[in-house]
Amino acid sequence: MLGNKEIFDRIRSAFADAGISPPDGELTLETNYAHLICSDRRAADLAIALGKRFGLEVPVGDVDGYETVGELVSYFVERLDG
């Protein structure tokens, strides 16, 4: 079972893999990423990168369904525990 910190680290790496970063360059649990994903392509890139980091399929709709990185952490906690 992955802890929240490891999940966050994988999410941070997936954002970097997808070329998505906040203007200040620091991704935190409070970062609202919804405005950073301004196209379907970027959402798809992030979903693919997250899928690779976690070894599972991540639907684009799931990526679009959240606004903050903290919400994504919770999403993966639930997916990996369930």
Secondary structure as the mmCIF struct_conf table of DSSP 4:
data_model
#
loop_
_struct_conf.conf_type_id
_struct_conf.id
_struct_conf.beg_label_comp_id
_struct_conf.beg_label_asym_id
_struct_conf.beg_label_seq_id
_struct_conf.end_label_comp_id
_struct_conf.end_label_asym_id
_struct_conf.end_label_seq_id
HELX_RH_AL_P HELX_RH_AL_P1 ASN A 4 ASP A 17
TURN_TY1_P TURN_TY1_P1 ALA A 18 GLY A 19
TURN_TY1_P TURN_TY1_P2 PRO A 23 ASP A 24
BEND BEND1 GLY A 25 GLY A 25
TURN_TY1_P TURN_TY1_P3 LEU A 29 GLU A 30
STRN STRN1 ASN A 32 ASN A 32
TURN_TY1_P TURN_TY1_P4 ALA A 34 LEU A 36
BEND BEND2 SER A 39 SER A 39
HELX_RH_AL_P HELX_RH_AL_P2 ASP A 40 PHE A 54
TURN_TY1_P TURN_TY1_P5 GLY A 55 GLY A 55
BEND BEND3 LEU A 56 LEU A 56
HELX_RH_AL_P HELX_RH_AL_P3 VAL A 60 ASP A 64
TURN_TY1_P TURN_TY1_P6 GLY A 65 GLY A 65
STRN STRN2 THR A 68 THR A 68
HELX_RH_AL_P HELX_RH_AL_P4 VAL A 69 ASP A 81
#
